[in-house]
């Protein structure tokens, strides 16, 4: 009985997580002490992806090991309308941090935007392994894949915000 209570407590603790204000999701704490990073995040929140791209390009030029900045940069590029250009940037984030859930979700969405369902499913499978319990990144990409499949490929994640 004690074991069951302990496991339930652990399960509940692992599933509760703070709600992120805006995408993309990060696997590390934000680098708020970096003014350009903070400016880039603010630009994404107001959907000014041109400014966000410039800011995050500056951040990664100074810190080429910052997976979160690469994820934000790729997200900004994709939301600016260029899913194809975002993919190698997401891949850079994943080369730095192979367990970056946000980058896996968003590169999967980028592949769907380009009509590449098999590559999107590869990242969904990775998220399935990374998320011991269902996580938001897995659930969101799974829904996008299902929507894509149900529509015969006509429903794709947005590459440009509405």
Contact map, one row per residue, 1 for C-alpha under 8 A:
111110000000000000000000000000000000000000000000000000000000000000000000000000000000000000000000000000000000000000000000000000000000000000000000000000000000000000
111111000000000000000000000000000000000000000000000000000000000000000000000000000000000000000000000000000000000000000000000000000000000000000000000000000000000000
111111100000000000000000000000000000000000000000000000000000000000000000000000000000000000000000000000000000000000000000000000000000000000000000000000000000000000
111111110000000000000000000000000000000000000000000000000000000000000000000000000000000000000000000000000000000000000000000000000000000000000000000000000000000000
111111111000000000000000000000000000000000000000000000000000000000000000000000000000000000000000000000000000000000000000000000000000000000000000000000000000000000
011111111100000000000000000000000000000000000000000000000000000000000000000000000000000000000000000000000000000000000000000000000000000000000000000000000000000000
001111111110000000000000000000000000000000000000000000000000000000000000000000000000000000000000000000000000000000000000000000000000000000000000000000000000000000
000111111111000000000000000000000000000000000000000000000000000000000000000000000000000000000000000000000000000000000000000000000000000000000000000000000000000000
000011111111100000000000000000000000000000000000000000000000000000000000000000000000000000000000000000000000000000000000000000000000000000000000000000000000000000
000001111111110000000000000000000000000000000000000000000000000000000000000000000000000000000000000000000000000000000000000000000000000000000000000000000000000000
000000111111111000000000000000000000000000000000000000000000000000000000000000000000000000000000000000000000000000000000000000000000100000000000000000000000000000
000000011111111100000000000000000000000000000000000000000000000000000000000000000000000000000000000000000000000000000000000000000000000000000000000000000000000000
000000001111111100000000000000000000000000000000000000000000000000000000000000000000000000000000000000000000000000000000000000000000000000000000000000000000000000
000000000111111110000000000000000000000000000000000000000000000000000000000000000000000000000000000000000000000000000000000000000000100000000000000000000000000000
000000000011111110000000000000000000000000000000000000000000000000000000000000000000000000000000000000000000000000000000000000000000111000000000000000000000000000
000000000001111111000000000000000000000000000000000000000000000000000000000000000000000000000000000000000000000000000000000000000000000000000000000000000000000000
000000000000011111100000000000000000000000000000000000000000000000000000000000000000000000000000000000000000000000000000000000000000000000000000000000000000000000
000000000000000111110000000000000000000000000000000000000000000000000000000000000000000000000000000000000000000000000000000000000000000000000000000000000000000000
000000000000000011111000000000000000000000000000000000000000000000000000000000000000000000000000000000000000000000000000000000000000000000000000000000000000000000
000000000000000001111110100000000000000000000000000000000000000000000000000000000000000000000000000000000000000000000000000000000000000000000000000000000000000000
000000000000000000111110000000000000000000000000000000000000000000000000000000000000000000000000000000000000000000000000000000000000000000000000000000000000000000
000000000000000000011111100000000000000000001000000000000000000000000000000000000000000000000000000000000000000000000000000000000000000000000000000000000000000000
000000000000000000011111100000000000000000000000000000000000000000000000000000000000000000000000000000000000000000000000000000000000000000000000000000000000000000
000000000000000000000111110000000000000000000000000000000000000000000011001000000000000000000000000001100100000000000000000000000000000000000000000000000000000000
000000000000000000010111111000000000000000000000000000000000000000000000000000000000000000000000000011100000000000000000000000000000000000000000000000000000000000
000000000000000000000001111111000000000000000000000000000000000000010010000000000000000000000000000111000000000000000000000000000000000000000000000000000000000000
000000000000000000000000111110000000000000000000000000000000000000010000000000000000000000000000001111000000000000000000000000000000000000000000000000000000000000
000000000000000000000000011111000000000000000000000000000000000000010000000000000000000000000000000000000000000000000000000000000000000000000000000000000000000000
000000000000000000000000011111100000000000000000000000000000000000000000000000000000000000000000000000000000000000000000000000000000000000000000000000000000000000
000000000000000000000000010111110000000000000000000000000000000000010000000000000000000000000000000000000000000000000000000000000000000000000000000000000000000000
000000000000000000000000000011111100110000000000000000000000000000000000000000000000000000000000000000000000000000000000000000000000000000000000000000000000000000
000000000000000000000000000001111110110000000000000000000000000000000000000000000000000000000000000000000000000000000000000000000000000000000000000000000000000000
000000000000000000000000000000111110010000000000000000000000000000000000000000000000000000000000000000000000000000000000000000000000000000000000000000000000000000
000000000000000000000000000000111111110000000000000000000000000000000000000000000000000000000000000000000000000000000000000000000000000000000000000000000000000000
000000000000000000000000000000011111111000000000000000000000000000000000000000000000000000000000000000000000000000000000000000000000000000000000000000000000000000
000000000000000000000000000000000111111100000000000000110110000000000000000000000000000000000000000000000000000000000000000000000000000000000000000000000000000000
000000000000000000000000000000110111111110000000000000110010000000001000000000000000000000000000000000000000000000000000000000000000000000000000000000000000000000
000000000000000000000000000000111111111111000000000000000000000000000000000000000000000000000000000000000000000000000000000000000000000000000000000000000000000000
000000000000000000000000000000000011111111100000000100100000000000000000000000000000000000000000000000000000000000000000000000000000000000000000000000000000000000
000000000000000000000000000000000001111111110000001111110000000000000000000000000000000000000000000000000000000000000000000000000000000000000000000000000000000000
000000000000000000000000000000000000111111111000000100000000000000000001000000000000000000000000000000000000000000000000000000000000000000000000000000000000000000
000000000000000000000000000000000000011111111100000100000000000000000000000000000000000000000000000000000000000000000000000000000000000000000000000000000000000000
000000000000000000000000000000000000001111111111101100000000000000000000000000000000000000000000000000000000000000000000000000000000000000000000000000000000000000
000000000000000000000000000000000000000111111111100100000000000000000000000100000000000000000000000000000000000000000000000000000000000000000000000000000000000000
000000000000000000000100000000000000000011111111000000000000000000000000000000000000000000000000000000000000000000000000000000000000000000000000000000000000000000
000000000000000000000000000000000000000001111111000000000000000000000000000000000000000000000000000000000000000000000000000000000000000000000000000000000000000000
000000000000000000000000000000000000000000111111100000000000000000000000000000000000000000000000000000000000000000000000000000000000000000000000000000000000000010
000000000000000000000000000000000000000000111111111100000000000000000000000000000000000000000000000000000000000000000000000000000000000000000000000000000000000000
000000000000000000000000000000000000000000110011111110000000000000000000000110110000000000000000000000000000000000000000000000000000000000000000000000000000000000
000000000000000000000000000000000000000000000001111111000000000000000000000100010000000000000000000000000000000000000000000000000000000000000000000000000000000000
000000000000000000000000000000000000000100100001111111100000000000000000000000000000000000000000000000000000000000000000000000000000000000000000000000000000000000
000000000000000000000000000000000000001111110001111111110000000000000000100100000000000000000000000000000000000000000000000000000000000000000000000000000000000000
000000000000000000000000000000000000000100000000111111111000000000000000100110000000000000000000000000000000000000000000000000000000000000000000000000000000000000
000000000000000000000000000000000000000100000000011111111100000000000000000000000000000000000000000000000000000000000000000000000000000000000000000000000000000000
000000000000000000000000000000000001101100000000001111111110000000000000000000000000000000000000000000000000000000000000000000000000000000000000000000000000000000
000000000000000000000000000000000001100100000000000111111111000000001101100000000000000000000000000000000000000000000000000000000000000000000000000000000000000000
000000000000000000000000000000000000000000000000000011111111100000000000100000000000000000000000000000000000000000000000000000000000000000000000000000000000000000
000000000000000000000000000000000001000000000000000001111111110000000000000000000000000000000000000000000000000000000000000000000000000000000000000000000000000000
000000000000000000000000000000000001100000000000000000111111111100001000000000000000000000000000000000000000000000000000000000000000000000000000000000000000000000
000000000000000000000000000000000000000000000000000000011111111111001100000000000000000000000000000000000000000000000000000000000000000000000000000000000000000000
000000000000000000000000000000000000000000000000000000001111111100000000000000000000000000000000000000000000000000000000000000000000000000000000000000000000000000
000000000000000000000000000000000000000000000000000000000111111100000000000000000000000000000000000000000000000000000000000000000000000000000000000000000000000000
000000000000000000000000000000000000000000000000000000000011111111000000000000000000000000000000000000000000000000000000000000000000000000000000000000000000000000
000000000000000000000000000000000000000000000000000000000011111111000000000000000000000000000000000000000000000000000000000000000000000000000000000000000000000000
000000000000000000000000000000000000000000000000000000000001001111100000000000000000000000000001000000000000000000000000000000000000000000000000000000000000000000
000000000000000000000000000000000000000000000000000000000001001111111100000000000000000000001001000000000000000000000000000000000000000000000000000000000000000000
000000000000000000000000000000000000000000000000000000000000000011111110000000000000000000011101100100000000000000000000000000000000000000000000000000000000000000
000000000000000000000000011101000000000000000000000000000000000001111111000000000000000000001000000000000000000000000000000000000000000000000000000000000000000000
000000000000000000000000000000000000100000000000000000010011000001111111100000000000000000001000000000000000000000000000000000000000000000000000000000000000000000
000000000000000000000000000000000000000000000000000000010001000001111111110000000000000011011000000000000000000000000000000000000000000000000000000000000000000000
000000000000000000000001010000000000000000000000000000000000000000111111111000000000000011001000000001100000000000000000000000000000000000000000000000000000000000
000000000000000000000001000000000000000010000000000000010000000000011111111100000000000000000000000000000000000000000000000000000000000000000000000000000000000000
000000000000000000000000000000000000000000000000000110011000000000001111111110000000010010000000000000000000000000000000000000000000000000000000000000000000000000
000000000000000000000000000000000000000000000000000000000000000000000111111111000000111011000000000000000000000000000000000000000000000000000000000000000000000000
000000000000000000000001000000000000000000000000000000000000000000000011111111100000010000000000000000000100000000000000000000000000000000000000000000000000000000
000000000000000000000000000000000000000000010000110110000000000000000001111111110000000000000000000000000000000000000000000000000000000000000000000000000000000000
000000000000000000000000000000000000000000000000100010000000000000000000111111111110110000000000000000000000000000000000000000000000000000000000000000000000000000
000000000000000000000000000000000000000000000000000000000000000000000000011111111111110000000000000000000000010000000000000000000000000000000000000000000000001100
000000000000000000000000000000000000000000000000100000000000000000000000001111111110000000000000000000000000000000000000000000000000000000000000000000000000011110
000000000000000000000000000000000000000000000000110000000000000000000000000111111100000000000000000000000000000000000000000000000000000000000000000000000000001110
000000000000000000000000000000000000000000000000000000000000000000000000000011111110000000000000000000000000000000000000000000000000000000000000000000000000001100
000000000000000000000000000000000000000000000000000000000000000000000000000011111111110000000000000000000000000000000000000000000000000000000000000000000000001000
000000000000000000000000000000000000000000000000000000000000000000000000000011101111111000000000000000000000011011000000000000000000000000000000000000000000001000
000000000000000000000000000000000000000000000000000000000000000000000000000001000111111000000000000000000000010001000000000000000000000000000000000000000000000000
000000000000000000000000000000000000000000000000000000000000000000000000010011000111111110000000000000000000000000000000000000000000000000000000000000000000000000
000000000000000000000000000000000000000000000000000000000000000000000000111011000111111111000000000000000010010000000000000000000000000000000000000000000000000000
000000000000000000000000000000000000000000000000000000000000000000000000010000000011111111100000000000000010011000000000000000000000000000000000000000000000000000
000000000000000000000000000000000000000000000000000000000000000000000000000000000000111111110000000000000000000000000000000000000000000000000000000000000000000000
000000000000000000000000000000000000000000000000000000000000000000000110110000000000111111111000000000000000000000000000000000000000000000000000000000000000000000
000000000000000000000000000000000000000000000000000000000000000000000110010000000000011111111100000000110110000000000000000000000000000000000000000000000000000000
000000000000000000000000000000000000000000000000000000000000000000000000000000000000001111111110000000000010000000000000000000000000000000000000000000000000000000
000000000000000000000000000000000000000000000000000000000000000000100100000000000000000111111111000000000000000000000000000000000000000000000000000000000000000000
000000000000000000000000000000000000000000000000000000000000000001111110000000000000000011111111110100100000000000000000000000000000000000000000000000000000000000
000000000000000000000000000000000000000000000000000000000000000000100000000000000000000001111111111100110000000000000000000000000000000000000000000000000000000000
000000000000000000000000000000000000000000000000000000000000000000000000000000000000000000111111110000000000000000000000000000000000000000000000000000000000000000
000000000000000000000000000000000000000000000000000000000000000011100000000000000000000000011111110000000000000000000000000000000000000000000000000000000000000000
000000000000000000000000000000000000000000000000000000000000000000100000000000000000000000001111111100000000000000000000000000000000000000000000000000000000000000
000000000000000000000000000000000000000000000000000000000000000000000000000000000000000000001111111100000000000000000000000000000000000000000000000000000000000000
000000000000000000000000001000000000000000000000000000000000000000000000000000000000000000000100111110000000000000000000000000000100000000000000000000000000000000
000000000000000000000000011000000000000000000000000000000000000000100000000000000000000000001100111111110000000000000000000000000000000000000000000000000000000000
000000000000000000000000111000000000000000000000000000000000000000000000000000000000000000000000001111111000000000000000000000100100000010000000000000000000000000
000000000000000000000001111000000000000000000000000000000000000000000010000000000000000000000000000111111100000000000000000000000000000010000000000000000000000000
000000000000000000000001100000000000000000000000000000000000000000000010000000000000000001001100000111111110000000000000000000000000000000000000000000000000000000
000000000000000000000000000000000000000000000000000000000000000000000000000000000000000001000100000111111111000000000000001101100000000010000000000000000000000000
000000000000000000000000000000000000000000000000000000000000000000000000000000000000000000000000000011111111100000000000001100100000000011011000000000000000000000
000000000000000000000001000000000000000000000000000000000000000000000000001000000000000001000000000001111111110000000000000000000000000000001000000000000000000000
000000000000000000000000000000000000000000000000000000000000000000000000000000000000011001100000000000111111111000000001001000000000000000000000000000000000000000
000000000000000000000000000000000000000000000000000000000000000000000000000000000000000000000000000000011111111100000011111100000000000000001000000000000000000000
000000000000000000000000000000000000000000000000000000000000000000000000000000000000000000000000000000001111111110000001000000000000000000001001000000000001100000
000000000000000000000000000000000000000000000000000000000000000000000000000001000011011000000000000000000111111111000001000000000000000000000000000000000000101000
000000000000000000000000000000000000000000000000000000000000000000000000000000000010001000000000000000000011111111111011000000000000000000000000000000000000000000
000000000000000000000000000000000000000000000000000000000000000000000000000000000000000000000000000000000001111111111001000000000000000000000000100100000001100000
000000000000000000000000000000000000000000000000000000000000000000000000000000000010000000000000000000000000111111110000000000000000000000000000000000000001111000
000000000000000000000000000000000000000000000000000000000000000000000000000000000011000000000000000000000000011111110000000000000000000000000000000000000000000000
000000000000000000000000000000000000000000000000000000000000000000000000000000000000000000000000000000000000001111111000000000000000000000000000000000001001000000
000000000000000000000000000000000000000000000000000000000000000000000000000000000000000000000000000000000000001111111111000000000000000000000000000000000000000000
000000000000000000000000000000000000000000000000000000000000000000000000000000000000000000000000000000000000001100111111100000000000000000000000100000000000000000
000000000000000000000000000000000000000000000000000000000000000000000000000000000000000000000000000000000000000000011111110000000000000000000000000000000000000000
000000000000000000000000000000000000000000000000000000000000000000000000000000000000000000000000000000000001001000011111111000000000000000000000000000000000000000
000000000000000000000000000000000000000000000000000000000000000000000000000000000000000000000000000000000011111100011111111100000000000000000000100000000000000000
000000000000000000000000000000000000000000000000000000000000000000000000000000000000000000000000000000000001000000001111111110000000000000000000100000000000000000
000000000000000000000000000000000000000000000000000000000000000000000000000000000000000000000000000000000001000000000111111111000000000000000000000000000000000000
000000000000000000000000000000000000000000000000000000000000000000000000000000000000000000000000000000011011000000000011111111100000000000000000000000000000000000
000000000000000000000000000000000000000000000000000000000000000000000000000000000000000000000000000000011001000000000001111111110000000001001100000000000000000000
000000000000000000000000000000000000000000000000000000000000000000000000000000000000000000000000000000000000000000000000111111111000000000000000000000000000000000
000000000000000000000000000000000000000000000000000000000000000000000000000000000000000000000000000000010000000000000000011111111100000000000000000000000000000000
000000000000000000000000000000000000000000000000000000000000000000000000000000000000000000000000000010011000000000000000001111111110000011000000000000000000000000
000000000000000000000000000000000000000000000000000000000000000000000000000000000000000000000000000000000000000000000000000111111111010001000000000000000000000000
000000000000000000000000000000000000000000000000000000000000000000000000000000000000000000000000000000000000000000000000000011111111000000000000000000000000000000
000000000000000000000000000000000000000000000000000000000000000000000000000000000000000000000000001010000000000000000000000001111111000000000000000000000000000000
000000000000000000000000000000000000000000000000000000000000000000000000000000000000000000000000000000000000000000000000000000111111111001000000000000000000000000
000000000000000000000000000000000000000000000000000000000000000000000000000000000000000000000000000000000000000000000000000000011111110000000000000000000000000000
000000000010011000000000000000000000000000000000000000000000000000000000000000000000000000000000000000000000000000000000000000000011111000000000000000000000000000
000000000000001000000000000000000000000000000000000000000000000000000000000000000000000000000000000000000000000000000000000000010011111101100000000000000000000000
000000000000001000000000000000000000000000000000000000000000000000000000000000000000000000000000000000000000000000000000000000000010111111100000000000000000000000
000000000000000000000000000000000000000000000000000000000000000000000000000000000000000000000000000000000000000000000000000000000000011111110000000000000000000000
000000000000000000000000000000000000000000000000000000000000000000000000000000000000000000000000000011011000000000000000000000100000001111111000000000000000000000
000000000000000000000000000000000000000000000000000000000000000000000000000000000000000000000000000000001000000000000000000100110010011111111100000000000000000000
000000000000000000000000000000000000000000000000000000000000000000000000000000000000000000000000000000000000000000000000000000000000011111111110000000000000000000
000000000000000000000000000000000000000000000000000000000000000000000000000000000000000000000000000000001000000000000000000000000000000111111111000000000000000000
000000000000000000000000000000000000000000000000000000000000000000000000000000000000000000000000000000001101100000000000000100000000000011111111100000000000000000
000000000000000000000000000000000000000000000000000000000000000000000000000000000000000000000000000000000000000000000000000100000000000001111111110000000000000000
000000000000000000000000000000000000000000000000000000000000000000000000000000000000000000000000000000000000000000000000000000000000000000111111111000000000000000
000000000000000000000000000000000000000000000000000000000000000000000000000000000000000000000000000000000000100000000000000000000000000000011111111100000001100000
000000000000000000000000000000000000000000000000000000000000000000000000000000000000000000000000000000000000000100001001100000000000000000001111111110000000000000
000000000000000000000000000000000000000000000000000000000000000000000000000000000000000000000000000000000000000000000000000000000000000000000111111111000000000000
000000000000000000000000000000000000000000000000000000000000000000000000000000000000000000000000000000000000000000000000000000000000000000000011111111100011000000
000000000000000000000000000000000000000000000000000000000000000000000000000000000000000000000000000000000000000100000000000000000000000000000001111111111111000000
000000000000000000000000000000000000000000000000000000000000000000000000000000000000000000000000000000000000000000000000000000000000000000000000111111111000000000
000000000000000000000000000000000000000000000000000000000000000000000000000000000000000000000000000000000000000000000000000000000000000000000000011111111000000000
000000000000000000000000000000000000000000000000000000000000000000000000000000000000000000000000000000000000000000000000000000000000000000000000001111111110000000
000000000000000000000000000000000000000000000000000000000000000000000000000000000000000000000000000000000000000000000000000000000000000000000000000111111110000000
000000000000000000000000000000000000000000000000000000000000000000000000000000000000000000000000000000000000000000100000000000000000000000000000000111111111000000
000000000000000000000000000000000000000000000000000000000000000000000000000000000000000000000000000000000000000000000000000000000000000000000000000100111111000000
000000000000000000000000000000000000000000000000000000000000000000000000000000000000000000000000000000000000000000000000000000000000000000000000001100111111100000
000000000000000000000000000000000000000000000000000000000000000000000000000000000000000000000000000000000000100110100000000000000000000000000001001100001111110000
000000000000000000000000000000000000000000000000000000000000000000000000000000000000000000000000000000000000110110000000000000000000000000000001000000000011111000
000000000000000000000000000000000000000000000000000000000000000000000000000000100000000000000000000000000000000010000000000000000000000000000000000000000001111110
000000000000000000000000000000000000000000000000000000000000000000000000000001111110000000000000000000000000010010000000000000000000000000000000000000000000111110
000000000000000000000000000000000000000000000000000000000000000000000000000001111000000000000000000000000000000000000000000000000000000000000000000000000000011111
000000000000000000000000000000000000000000000010000000000000000000000000000000110000000000000000000000000000000000000000000000000000000000000000000000000000011111
000000000000000000000000000000000000000000000000000000000000000000000000000000000000000000000000000000000000000000000000000000000000000000000000000000000000000111
